[in-house]
Amino acid sequence: MLLNNWTINAIDKIERDFQRSADTHLIPLSSSPGSNINLYIKDESTHPTGSLKHRLARSLFLYALCNGQISEGTTITEASSGSTAVSEAYFARMLGLPFVAVMPRTTAKAKIDKIELYGGKCHFVDRSDEVYQEAKRLASECNGYYMDQFTYAERATDWRGNNNIAESIFIQMQAEEYPIPRWIVIGAGTGGTSATIGRYIRYQKLFTRLCVVDPENSIFTKYYKTGDKSLTLDSSSRIEGIGRPRVEPSFIREVIDRMIQVPDSASMAGIHYLYRQFGYKFGPSTGTAFYGALQLASEMRQNNESGSIVLIAGDHGERYLDTCYSETWIQENGFNVKDHLKYITNAFEALL
Ligand SMILES: *Cc1c(COP(=O)(O)O)cnc(C)c1O
C-alpha cells in the first residue's frame, strides 16, 4: 500500500508531540556525599498522560502506522489495566481515531475518567484474563485494529537507544558518584520496559543488573523460575500496572538477572513512606520497586559493596487517592502497612 497523506500527517503529529515533550526527572533519594549506596527514582509520572505508558503508546502507534495497520478512521481497541489505555486514548484523539479500552471492572476511576476525557470508550470485563479476547473480538467486529500491548511492547520500542528509558537513565546518571547503577529495578506489566532495559544493558556491555519486582498475584515469578510459558493464575494483581495472570509474550525472561516477589502490603507501605518522607506521591507499583530496591541495598551493604540503584516510578499517586492513599480502603482490603513501614524505615535509615 502506498504511503498516503493521512499516514504521513499522523506520523508527523506523533513526532511533534515527542519534540514538545521534556525528559522525565531522575530524583536522588539518598545520595549524600560519602554514602556508599545511592538510591534514585526515575520519575515516569510526569509524562503528558501521567505514566510510563506514554512512551509505550507512542511506540505502539508508530509501529502500527509504519506496519500499515492503521489508517484514517480505523477503530483502535486495547486490552489494558488502565494506564496504557489512558495514553493510547490521548494519541488516538491526536490522530482523530475512535478508541475502545477493554479493562477489568476494578480499574481506578481516575483512569476511566481520563480515557473518556480523551474521547475514548471504556468496555469492562469481570476478570483481568478476559481483556485480551474481548479487545480482539471488538476490533474484528468493526474491522478495527487490536493494538495488543502485551504482544508488541517488547518490539515496538527501539531497545538500542533513540532516547528510550534506558538510554535516558544512563545519560542522567553520568555526573553522579556511581554513574553506572549496580541495579535497575522495575515491575513488569507487559514486560516491555524490562525488556528494553535488559537489552540495552547487554548492548552497551554494562555491569548493571536488572531486577524485576513482582506483586503477589502474578505469574511472572513462577515463570522466571520454571520457564513454563503455559502457566496461568486465577486471581488478578492488586498492584495496578504490574503483575499478570498469564505469561505475557513481551516478558523476556532471559534479560532479567533477578526477580523479587514483594507482598502487596509492602508495596502500599512503600508509597506511604515515600510520601511521608519526601512528599512524592506515586502509584503502588513504585512501592513494589522501592521495596525491592531496599532489599538489594541491604544486601549490598551486608557485602560491603558500594554503588547506585535506580528504581522506576511508573505512575503518579493522584490516580489512587480513593484507594491506596485512603486509610479506609487500606483497612477494608486488609493490607498490613504498619509492620512493613517499620522494616522500610529501618532499611532506608541504614543507608544514610
Ligand atoms: C505498565 C506499568 C509498569 C510496567 O511496565 P511494562 O513495560 O508494561 O512492564 C509499571 N508501573 C506502572 C504504573 C505501569 O502502568
The ligand as an SDF file (V2000), in Angstrom:
LIG
                    3D

 15 15  0  0  0  0  0  0  0  0999 V2000
    2.9120   -0.7640   32.8450 C   0  0  0  0  0  0  0  0  0  0  0  0
    3.3900   -0.3350   34.1230 C   0  0  0  0  0  0  0  0  0  0  0  0
    4.5820   -0.8390   34.6650 C   0  0  0  0  0  0  0  0  0  0  0  0
    5.4130   -1.8970   33.9680 C   0  0  0  0  0  0  0  0  0  0  0  0
    5.7650   -1.5920   32.6320 O   0  0  0  0  0  0  0  0  0  0  0  0
    5.7830   -2.6590   31.4650 P   0  0  0  0  0  0  0  0  0  0  0  0
    6.7080   -2.0970   30.4790 O   0  0  0  0  0  0  0  0  0  0  0  0
    4.3920   -2.7800   30.9060 O   0  0  0  0  0  0  0  0  0  0  0  0
    6.2400   -3.9700   32.0070 O   0  0  0  0  0  0  0  0  0  0  0  0
    4.9680   -0.3420   35.9000 C   0  0  0  0  0  0  0  0  0  0  0  0
    4.2350    0.5760   36.5680 N   0  0  0  0  0  0  0  0  0  0  0  0
    3.0830    1.0740   36.0700 C   0  0  0  0  0  0  0  0  0  0  0  0
    2.3080    2.0670   36.8360 C   0  0  0  0  0  0  0  0  0  0  0  0
    2.6330    0.6430   34.8230 C   0  0  0  0  0  0  0  0  0  0  0  0
    1.4930    1.1510   34.3400 O   0  0  0  0  0  0  0  0  0  0  0  0
  1  2  1  0
  2  3  1  0
  2 14  2  0
  3  4  1  0
  3 10  2  0
  4  5  1  0
  5  6  1  0
  6  7  2  0
  6  8  1  0
  6  9  1  0
 10 11  1  0
 11 12  2  0
 12 13  1  0
 12 14  1  0
 14 15  1  0
M  END
$$$$
